[in-house]
């Protein structure tokens, strides 16, 4: 598993970017990185749903996203699991290469 290390960015860029966009986990969500599954979940405030980083659902706006270290923390915050990616279960099988 890859650990997410903070990225070094300029103070000006950090001041302009929303907190979610400054979090290195956000890049894993944007990339739909299957290697990040199980390391954290993200929740969308506007839908009340939390997902695994590789979820195929449409990407939410960063200002509407909260990042959680565990499923339990997302649930405690009042979010429900996504019906597409099933973040409480095992990772879905990877597609076979063609």
VEXDREN-2710 file (C-alpha; in Angstrom, 1 decimal):
% VEXDREN-2710
k/r/px/py/pz
1/UNK/0.0/0.0/0.0
2/UNK/1.1/3.5/-0.8
3/UNK/1.2/6.0/2.1
4/UNK/0.0/9.4/1.2
5/UNK/2.7/12.0/1.9
6/UNK/1.9/15.7/2.0
7/UNK/3.0/17.5/-1.1
8/UNK/5.0/20.7/-1.0
9/UNK/3.2/23.5/-2.8
10/UNK/3.8/27.2/-2.8
11/UNK/2.1/29.3/0.0
12/UNK/0.2/31.3/-2.6
13/UNK/-1.2/28.2/-4.2
14/UNK/-2.1/26.7/-0.8
15/UNK/-4.0/29.8/0.2
16/UNK/-6.1/29.7/-3.0
17/UNK/-6.9/26.0/-3.1
18/UNK/-9.8/24.6/-1.0
19/UNK/-8.6/22.3/1.9
20/UNK/-9.7/19.2/0.0
21/UNK/-7.6/20.1/-3.0
22/UNK/-4.6/20.5/-0.8
23/UNK/-5.0/17.0/0.7
24/UNK/-2.9/14.4/-1.3
25/UNK/-5.7/11.9/-0.9
26/UNK/-7.8/14.1/-3.3
27/UNK/-5.4/13.2/-6.1
28/UNK/-6.1/9.5/-5.5
29/UNK/-9.8/10.2/-5.8
30/UNK/-9.4/12.2/-9.0
31/UNK/-7.3/9.4/-10.5
32/UNK/-9.7/6.7/-9.2
33/UNK/-6.7/5.0/-7.7
34/UNK/-7.6/1.4/-6.8
35/UNK/-4.4/1.2/-4.7
36/UNK/-5.9/3.8/-2.4
37/UNK/-9.0/1.6/-1.6
38/UNK/-9.0/0.6/2.0
39/UNK/-6.7/3.5/3.1
40/UNK/-9.5/6.1/3.3
41/UNK/-13.0/7.0/2.0
42/UNK/-14.4/10.2/0.8
43/UNK/-17.9/11.6/1.4
44/UNK/-19.9/14.0/-0.6
45/UNK/-21.8/16.5/1.5
46/UNK/-24.5/17.2/-1.1
47/UNK/-25.5/13.6/-1.5
48/UNK/-24.8/12.2/2.0
49/UNK/-22.9/9.3/0.5
50/UNK/-19.3/8.0/1.1
51/UNK/-17.2/6.2/-1.5
52/UNK/-13.9/4.4/-2.0
53/UNK/-11.3/6.3/-3.9
54/UNK/-11.8/4.2/-7.1
55/UNK/-15.6/4.7/-7.2
56/UNK/-16.7/5.2/-10.9
57/UNK/-19.4/7.7/-9.9
58/UNK/-19.2/11.2/-11.2
59/UNK/-16.5/13.2/-9.4
60/UNK/-17.9/15.7/-6.9
61/UNK/-16.7/19.3/-6.5
62/UNK/-13.8/19.4/-4.0
63/UNK/-15.6/21.9/-1.9
64/UNK/-18.4/19.3/-1.3
65/UNK/-16.0/16.5/-0.3
66/UNK/-14.8/15.4/3.1
67/UNK/-12.1/12.8/3.5
68/UNK/-12.2/10.2/6.3
69/UNK/-9.5/7.7/7.4
70/UNK/-12.1/5.0/8.0
71/UNK/-15.6/3.9/7.1
72/UNK/-16.6/4.1/10.7
73/UNK/-15.7/7.8/10.9
74/UNK/-17.7/8.5/7.7
75/UNK/-20.7/6.7/9.2
76/UNK/-20.4/8.5/12.5
77/UNK/-20.5/11.8/10.6
78/UNK/-23.8/10.7/9.1
79/UNK/-22.9/9.5/5.7
80/UNK/-24.2/6.3/4.1
81/UNK/-22.2/3.9/1.9
82/UNK/-22.3/4.3/-1.9
83/UNK/-24.4/1.7/-3.7
84/UNK/-22.0/1.7/-6.7
85/UNK/-18.7/1.0/-5.1
86/UNK/-19.8/-0.6/-1.8
87/UNK/-17.1/0.9/0.4
88/UNK/-17.9/-1.3/3.4
89/UNK/-17.3/-4.5/1.4
90/UNK/-14.4/-6.1/-0.5
91/UNK/-12.9/-4.2/-3.4
92/UNK/-14.7/-5.0/-6.7
93/UNK/-12.8/-7.2/-9.0
94/UNK/-10.4/-5.5/-11.4
95/UNK/-11.2/-5.8/-15.1
96/UNK/-9.2/-8.2/-17.1
97/UNK/-6.7/-6.6/-19.4
98/UNK/-7.5/-6.9/-23.1
END
